[in-house]
Amino acid sequence: MMRKSKSLRKRQQLATHPLSLQVATTMAINSEDDRETRSNSADTFQMVMMTTMAMVNKKWTVISMRGHCIPAGGSESSSSGETELNCSITQRDYDMPLRIGTLFVVLVTSGIGVFAPMLLKKLPSQSMNALAFTAVKQFGTGVILSTAFIHLFTHASLMFNNECLGVLEYESTTSAVVMAGIVMAFLFEYIGHRIILARGRRSGAESMPVCEDGSVTAEGSNTQDKGSTPHVRGASESLVQSYGSNNLANLGHNHGNPHDPANPNSKLSVMVMEAGILFHSILIGLTLVVAGDSFFKTLLVVIVFHQFFEGLALGARIALLPSKFAQFWPTKFLMAFAFILITPIGMAIGMGVIHNFNGNDKSTIVAIGTLDALSAGILIWVGVVDMLARDWIWDGGEMIEALLIRTIVGVFSLFAGMIIMSLLGKWA
């Protein structure tokens, strides 16, 4: 105000001077006014920026303090307006009849999802069967990949960043546990493959004719191998020479294609896949039951779709297991029922501890975060190596030389599985 008054007095005094002097003086006064305006604008801008930064810092401080802790009484602020972190048990009134009813909803939905591909495989039309099964399989691959990254990896990261757990000394804890899950899946499959190969060698050696002197003959091998080495004695190196390396590679199964579903390696991959699914499915059931009533119905819808799509993914792989795989249907039913029952079992456990469950307890956070991260690692291995690469890239994969229409169906289904499960990750 003082600056404006000073400028105004100068203008009033200027009115009594000659015209040329008035013009020159007016320009000087305007220049001074411009400098004052710029100075005032700079001061105002600086004040606005300081206020904005203070508000942003306050907002992020509140968010950081909130983390994923459940506040007592549903409020995270004290009466004085300060953010208050409360990691104690939240007492709620739960609608138990609703939860008991939803247990059977999840049970039925999981069953429909996992058994649908098995029934689909019985379609009379071979061409329609192939296209439909390609769609289901690749949709399932997308579901598994999205479940691993969007659902499990993300949820594990949120658990380990929970303010109630405190600041971890090792920032990459989640990634390290996920990597451990990948290594576990790799070791399980590698050791399993070695065992299968060893059994194949033994069964092959026992089935080959033996001469009176105890040597193994080449009789019964391929015609191309006959006569190459008539007598083989005892050692595994001799077995390779007489039986033929090609035949030895096929011992223990009926198909030479390593990517055929009849291959024991494929059976092992399905078992690893189911293990990763079962690990986190029990946590899904527990999480659903202990959720508050205000969020329960939304979470229920999401988990019902989640179980259905995951059931399709697992059922498509189980359906392709060969008839000689441990009496076929009994084993397939056992694998399917394990998936159907595991989430309701988690829900039943949740109902038993619902009034004593504290999701902000440190041991609970670590346990859930670790299981989520391990499951993510296992499913990343299964999704990328056993499903995506096996079907699309490896020699002998069913999609590497597929017809154009089948390729289009496969790509569309793969992306659809990833996108739909990623969208579900917004709510669960």
C-alpha positions in Angstrom: 0.0 0.0 0.0 2.8 2.4 0.8 4.4 1.7 -2.6 1.1 2.4 -4.4 0.6 5.6 -2.5 4.0 6.8 -3.4 3.4 6.1 -7.1 0.0 7.9 -6.9 1.6 11.0 -5.4 4.2 11.1 -8.2 1.4 10.9 -10.8 -0.5 13.8 -9.1 2.6 16.0 -9.0 3.3 15.2 -12.7 0.0 16.8 -13.8 1.5 20.3 -13.2 4.6 19.8 -15.4 5.0 20.3 -19.2 3.9 17.5 -21.6 7.3 16.2 -22.6 8.3 16.0 -19.0 5.0 14.3 -18.2 5.7 11.6 -20.9 9.2 10.9 -19.7 8.3 10.8 -16.1 5.2 8.6 -16.8 7.5 6.0 -18.5 9.8 6.0 -15.5 6.9 5.6 -13.1 5.5 2.7 -15.2 8.8 1.0 -15.2 9.0 1.3 -11.4 5.4 0.0 -11.2 6.4 -3.0 -13.3 9.3 -3.8 -11.1 7.1 -3.6 -8.0 4.5 -5.8 -9.7 7.1 -8.5 -10.6 8.5 -8.3 -7.1 5.0 -8.8 -5.6 4.3 -11.6 -8.1 7.5 -13.4 -7.1 6.7 -13.0 -3.4 3.2 -14.3 -4.0 4.4 -17.3 -6.1 7.0 -18.2 -3.5 4.3 -18.1 -0.7 2.0 -20.3 -2.9 4.7 -22.8 -3.5 5.7 -23.0 0.1 2.1 -23.5 1.1 1.6 -26.2 -1.5 4.7 -28.1 -0.5 3.6 -28.0 3.1 0.2 -29.4 2.2 1.8 -32.2 0.0 4.3 -33.1 2.8 1.5 -33.3 5.3 -0.6 -35.4 2.9 2.2 -37.9 2.2 3.0 -38.0 5.9 -0.5 -39.1 6.6 -0.5 -41.7 3.9 2.9 -43.0 5.0 1.6 -43.3 8.6 -1.5 -45.1 7.4 0.3 -47.8 5.5 -2.0 -50.8 5.6 -2.7 -50.8 9.3 -6.3 -51.3 10.4 -7.2 -48.4 12.7 -9.1 -49.1 15.9 -12.7 -48.0 15.7 -12.4 -47.3 12.0 -10.5 -44.0 12.4 -6.9 -43.2 11.9 -7.0 -39.7 13.4 -7.0 -38.8 17.0 -9.4 -36.2 18.4 -6.7 -33.6 18.2 -6.5 -34.1 14.4 -3.1 -35.8 14.5 -2.6 -39.1 12.6 -2.5 -42.0 15.1 -1.2 -45.4 14.2 -3.1 -48.2 15.9 -2.0 -51.8 15.2 -4.3 -53.5 17.8 -7.2 -55.8 17.0 -10.2 -54.1 15.5 -13.5 -55.2 17.1 -16.3 -55.6 14.5 -19.7 -57.2 14.3 -19.4 -59.8 11.6 -22.4 -61.3 9.6 -21.5 -65.0 10.2 -24.5 -66.5 8.4 -23.5 -64.5 5.3 -19.9 -65.9 5.5 -21.1 -69.4 6.0 -23.2 -69.1 2.9 -20.4 -67.6 0.8 -18.2 -70.6 1.7 -20.5 -72.8 -0.4 -20.6 -70.2 -3.2 -16.8 -70.2 -3.4 -16.8 -74.0 -3.3 -19.3 -74.4 -6.2 -17.6 -71.7 -8.3 -14.2 -73.3 -7.9 -15.6 -76.6 -8.9 -17.2 -75.2 -12.1 -14.0 -73.6 -13.0 -11.7 -76.6 -12.6 -14.0 -79.2 -14.0 -15.2 -77.2 -17.1 -12.0 -77.8 -19.1 -12.2 -81.6 -18.4 -15.8 -81.6 -19.8 -14.7 -79.4 -22.7 -12.2 -81.9 -23.7 -15.0 -84.4 -24.4 -16.4 -82.2 -27.3 -17.1 -84.4 -30.4 -15.7 -82.0 -32.9 -11.9 -82.2 -33.0 -11.5 -78.7 -34.6 -13.8 -77.0 -32.1 -12.2 -79.0 -29.3 -8.7 -77.8 -30.4 -9.8 -74.1 -30.6 -11.8 -74.2 -27.4 -9.0 -75.8 -25.5 -6.4 -73.4 -26.9 -8.6 -70.5 -25.7 -8.9 -72.0 -22.2 -5.3 -72.9 -21.9 -3.9 -69.5 -23.0 -6.5 -67.7 -21.0 -5.3 -69.7 -18.0 -1.7 -68.8 -18.8 -2.6 -65.1 -18.7 -4.5 -65.6 -15.4 -1.5 -67.3 -13.8 0.9 -64.6 -14.9 -1.4 -61.8 -13.7 -2.1 -63.6 -10.4 1.7 -63.8 -9.8 2.6 -60.2 -10.5 -0.6 -58.1 -9.9 -2.1 -60.0 -7.0 0.6 -61.9 -5.1 3.8 -59.8 -5.7 1.9 -56.6 -5.1 0.2 -57.8 -2.0 3.4 -59.2 -0.6 5.1 -55.8 -1.1 2.2 -54.0 0.7 2.5 -56.4 3.6 6.2 -55.9 4.0 5.7 -52.1 3.8 3.1 -52.2 6.5 3.8 -49.4 9.1 2.9 -51.8 11.9 5.8 -54.0 10.8 8.2 -51.1 11.0 11.0 -50.2 8.6 12.8 -53.3 7.2 16.6 -53.1 7.2 16.6 -54.9 3.8 14.5 -53.0 1.3 14.4 -55.8 -1.2 12.8 -58.4 1.1 9.8 -59.0 -1.1 11.9 -59.5 -4.3 14.2 -61.8 -2.4 11.4 -64.0 -1.2 9.9 -64.1 -4.7 13.2 -65.1 -6.1 13.4 -67.9 -3.5 10.0 -69.1 -4.7 11.3 -69.2 -8.3 14.4 -71.2 -7.1 12.2 -73.6 -5.2 10.1 -74.3 -8.2 13.2 -74.8 -10.4 14.8 -77.2 -7.9 11.6 -79.2 -7.5 11.2 -79.6 -11.2 14.9 -80.3 -11.8 15.2 -83.0 -9.1 11.9 -84.5 -10.3 13.2 -84.7 -13.8 16.4 -86.4 -12.6 14.3 -89.0 -10.7 12.0 -89.6 -13.7 15.1 -90.1 -15.9 16.7 -92.5 -13.5 13.4 -94.6 -13.2 13.2 -94.6 -17.0 16.7 -96.0 -17.3 16.0 -98.7 -14.7 12.7 -99.7 -16.3 14.3 -99.7 -19.8 17.1 -101.9 -18.6 14.7 -104.4 -17.0 12.6 -104.7 -20.1 15.6 -105.5 -22.4 16.5 -109.1 -23.1 19.5 -110.5 -21.2 21.9 -113.2 -22.5 22.9 -116.2 -20.6 26.2 -114.6 -19.7 24.4 -111.7 -18.1 25.0 -109.2 -20.9 22.2 -107.1 -22.3 21.5 -107.5 -26.0 20.3 -104.8 -28.4 17.2 -106.9 -29.2 14.0 -104.9 -28.9 15.6 -101.6 -29.8 15.0 -99.6 -33.0 16.0 -101.3 -36.3 18.5 -98.5 -36.7 20.2 -99.6 -33.5 20.2 -103.3 -34.1 23.6 -104.8 -34.6 25.4 -101.6 -33.7 26.6 -103.1 -30.4 25.5 -106.7 -29.9 26.6 -107.1 -26.3 26.5 -104.6 -23.4 27.7 -105.3 -20.0 26.3 -103.7 -16.9 27.4 -100.1 -16.9 25.1 -97.2 -17.8 27.4 -96.1 -20.6 27.0 -99.5 -22.2 23.2 -99.2 -21.9 23.3 -96.0 -23.9 25.4 -97.6 -26.6 23.2 -100.7 -27.0 19.8 -99.2 -26.5 20.3 -96.1 -28.5 20.4 -92.5 -27.2 17.1 -91.7 -28.8 15.4 -94.7 -27.1 16.9 -93.9 -23.8 15.6 -90.3 -24.0 12.1 -91.7 -24.3 12.3 -94.3 -21.5 9.5 -93.9 -18.9 6.9 -92.3 -21.2 5.3 -93.1 -24.5 6.0 -89.9 -26.5 9.2 -88.5 -27.8 8.0 -84.9 -27.7 9.2 -83.3 -24.5 6.3 -80.9 -24.6 3.6 -83.5 -25.0 1.2 -83.5 -22.1 1.9 -87.2 -21.6 5.5 -86.4 -20.8 6.3 -86.9 -17.0 7.9 -83.4 -17.1 4.5 -81.9 -17.9 2.9 -83.8 -15.1 5.5 -82.5 -12.7 4.9 -78.9 -14.0 1.2 -79.3 -13.2 2.0 -80.4 -9.7 4.3 -77.4 -9.2 1.6 -75.1 -10.6 -1.0 -76.5 -8.2 1.3 -76.2 -5.3 1.7 -72.4 -6.0 -2.0 -72.0 -6.3 -2.8 -73.9 -3.1 -0.3 -71.9 -1.1 -2.1 -68.6 -1.7 -5.7 -69.9 -2.0 -5.8 -70.7 1.7 -4.8 -67.1 2.4 -7.5 -65.8 0.0 -10.2 -67.6 2.0 -8.8 -66.2 5.3 -8.6 -62.7 3.9 -12.2 -62.8 2.6 -13.7 -63.9 6.0 -11.9 -61.4 8.2 -12.8 -58.5 5.9 -15.3 -56.0 7.4 -18.9 -56.2 6.2 -18.6 -52.9 4.4 -16.0 -54.4 2.0 -17.0 -58.1 2.2 -19.5 -58.2 -0.6 -17.2 -56.4 -3.1 -14.3 -58.7 -2.1 -16.6 -61.7 -2.5 -17.5 -60.9 -6.1 -13.8 -60.4 -7.0 -12.7 -63.6 -5.3 -15.5 -65.6 -7.0 -14.2 -64.5 -10.4 -10.7 -65.1 -9.2 -11.4 -68.7 -8.2 -13.3 -69.4 -11.4 -10.6 -68.1 -13.7 -7.8 -69.8 -11.7 -9.8 -73.0 -11.8 -10.0 -72.8 -15.6 -6.2 -72.3 -15.7 -5.5 -75.3 -13.5 -8.3 -77.5 -15.0 -7.0 -77.0 -18.5 -3.6 -78.4 -17.5 -5.1 -81.3 -15.4 -7.4 -82.3 -18.3 -4.4 -82.8 -20.6 -2.7 -85.3 -18.3 -2.5 -88.8 -19.9 -4.7 -91.7 -19.0 -1.8 -93.7 -17.7 -1.0 -91.1 -15.1 -1.8 -92.9 -11.9 -5.1 -94.4 -13.0 -6.2 -91.2 -14.7 -9.5 -90.1 -13.3 -8.9 -90.8 -9.6 -5.7 -88.7 -9.7 -7.3 -86.0 -11.8 -10.3 -85.8 -9.4 -7.9 -85.6 -6.4 -6.0 -82.7 -7.9 -9.2 -80.9 -8.8 -10.8 -81.4 -5.4 -7.6 -80.2 -3.7 -8.1 -76.8 -5.5 -11.9 -76.8 -4.8 -11.5 -77.4 -1.1 -8.5 -75.3 -0.2 -10.1 -71.8 -0.3 -13.2 -72.9 1.7 -10.7 -74.5 4.2 -9.1 -71.1 4.5 -12.5 -69.5 5.0 -13.3 -72.0 7.8 -10.0 -71.2 9.5 -10.9 -67.5 9.3 -14.3 -68.1 10.9 -12.6 -69.9 13.7 -10.2 -67.0 14.5 -12.3 -64.1 13.3 -12.6 -62.4 16.7 -9.0 -62.9 17.6 -7.4 -62.3 14.2 -5.1 -59.2 14.0 -3.9 -58.5 10.5 -1.5 -55.9 11.9 0.4 -58.3 14.2 4.0 -58.5 13.1 4.1 -62.3 13.0 0.9 -62.3 10.9 2.2 -59.7 8.5 5.5 -61.6 8.0 3.7 -65.0 7.5 1.2 -63.7 5.0 3.8 -61.6 3.1 6.2 -64.6 2.9 3.6 -67.0 1.7 2.3 -64.5 -0.9 5.8 -63.8 -2.2 6.7 -67.5 -2.3 3.5 -68.3 -4.2 4.3 -65.4 -6.6 7.7 -66.8 -7.3 6.4 -70.3 -7.9 3.6 -69.1 -10.3 6.1 -66.8 -12.1 8.2 -69.9 -12.9 5.2 -71.9 -13.9 3.6 -69.2 -16.0 6.7 -68.1 -17.8 8.6 -71.4 -18.2 6.1 -74.2 -18.0 3.2 -72.5 -19.7 4.2 -69.5 -21.9 7.6 -70.7 -23.1 6.5 -74.4 -23.4 3.5 -73.5 -25.6 4.9 -70.6 -27.7 8.7 -70.8 -27.9 10.2 -74.2 -27.2 10.7 -76.7 -30.0 7.6 -78.9 -30.2 5.3 -76.3 -28.5 1.7 -76.5 -29.7 1.6 -72.8 -30.7 5.0 -72.4 -32.4 3.6 -73.6 -35.8 -0.1 -73.4 -35.2 -2.5 -72.3 -37.9 -3.3 -68.5 -38.1 -6.8 -68.8 -36.6 -5.5 -70.9 -33.7 -2.7 -68.4 -33.1 -5.1 -65.5 -33.1 -7.4 -67.2 -30.7 -4.4 -68.1 -28.5 -3.0 -64.5 -28.4 -6.4 -63.0 -27.8 -7.1 -65.4 -24.9 -3.7 -64.9 -23.4 -4.1 -61.1 -23.3 -7.7 -61.4 -22.1 -6.6 -63.5 -19.1 -3.9 -61.0 -18.2 -6.1 -58.0 -18.5 -9.2 -59.4 -16.7 -7.2 -60.6 -13.7 -5.2 -57.4 -13.6 -8.5 -55.4 -13.4 -9.6 -57.6 -10.6 -6.4 -56.6 -8.8 -7.9 -53.2 -8.2 -10.2 -54.7 -5.6 -8.3 -57.7 -4.3 
